[in-house]
Amino acid sequence: MLNWALTFFIVALVAAVLGFTGIAVAAAGIAKILFVIFLVLFLVSLIAHTTRRV
C-alpha cells in the first residue's frame, strides 16, 4: 500500500512539473488517502502484535 502511495505521489510531482494541475491534485489526493490507510493499518497491526505477545 505504501508503494502505491509513493507511486501516486511521484505521478503528482511529474504532473505538477509538466503543468497538469488537475491530474496533480487528483494524484496527490489519492496518495494522501492511501498513506492514511497505510498508517491506520500499520498501527492496528502494531497494537495487535504487542497485545498478542502478552
Secondary structure by P-SEA (a helix, b strand, c coil): caaaaaaaaaaaaaaaaacaaaaaaaaaaaaaaaaaaaaaaaaaaaaaaaaaac
